[in-house]
């Protein structure tokens, strides 16, 4: 069980690293959207990504993506 827990910890660290990278990029995208007076939410992109998560992970994936998207929108709203 210890080996599995260590592996889960490694995976969690990688997920956190990737989310940091994603949120940094989301902030940059938000700045560009504001500069060009574009809407923060692109429903077509949101639906495509949600379907990707859902096809891969089922309803768990859809729920995970919804939270990632929610936080991404928040970041874009707050980025100067």
C-alpha positions in Angstrom: 0.0 0.0 0.0 2.9 2.4 0.7 4.1 2.1 -2.9 0.7 3.0 -4.2 0.4 6.0 -1.9 3.8 7.2 -3.1 2.7 6.8 -6.7 -0.5 8.7 -6.0 1.5 11.5 -4.4 3.7 11.7 -7.5 0.7 11.9 -9.7 -0.9 14.6 -7.5 2.3 16.7 -7.7 2.2 16.4 -11.5 -1.5 17.4 -11.6 -0.7 20.5 -9.5 2.2 21.3 -11.8 0.1 21.0 -14.8 -2.8 23.1 -13.3 -0.3 25.8 -12.4 0.9 25.9 -16.0 -2.7 25.8 -17.3 -3.8 28.7 -15.0 -0.8 30.8 -16.0 -1.8 30.4 -19.6 -5.4 31.1 -18.8 -4.4 34.4 -17.2 -2.5 35.3 -20.4 -5.5 34.4 -22.5 -7.7 36.5 -20.3 -5.5 39.5 -20.8 -5.6 39.1 -24.5 -9.4 38.7 -24.5 -9.8 41.9 -22.5 -7.5 43.7 -24.8 -9.6 42.6 -27.8 -12.9 43.1 -26.0 -13.8 39.4 -26.3 -16.0 37.4 -24.0 -14.2 35.4 -21.3 -16.3 32.3 -21.9 -16.2 30.5 -25.2 -19.0 28.0 -25.0 -17.8 26.0 -28.0 -14.4 25.5 -26.5 -15.9 24.7 -23.1 -18.2 22.0 -24.6 -15.3 20.4 -26.6 -13.1 20.2 -23.6 -15.9 18.9 -21.4 -16.6 16.2 -23.9 -13.0 15.2 -23.9 -12.9 14.8 -20.2 -16.2 13.0 -20.2 -15.3 10.5 -23.0 -12.1 9.7 -21.1 -13.2 9.7 -17.5 -17.0 9.6 -17.6 -19.1 11.7 -15.3 -16.1 12.1 -13.0 -14.2 13.8 -15.8 -17.1 16.1 -16.6 -17.3 17.2 -13.0 -13.5 17.7 -12.8 -13.6 19.8 -16.0 -16.5 21.9 -14.8 -14.4 22.9 -11.7 -11.3 23.5 -13.7 -13.3 25.7 -16.1 -15.0 27.6 -13.2 -11.6 28.4 -11.7 -10.2 29.4 -15.1 -13.0 31.9 -15.7 -12.4 33.3 -12.2 -8.7 33.7 -13.0 -9.5 35.5 -16.2 -12.0 37.8 -14.5 -9.4 38.7 -11.8 -6.4 39.1 -14.1 -5.3 42.7 -14.8 
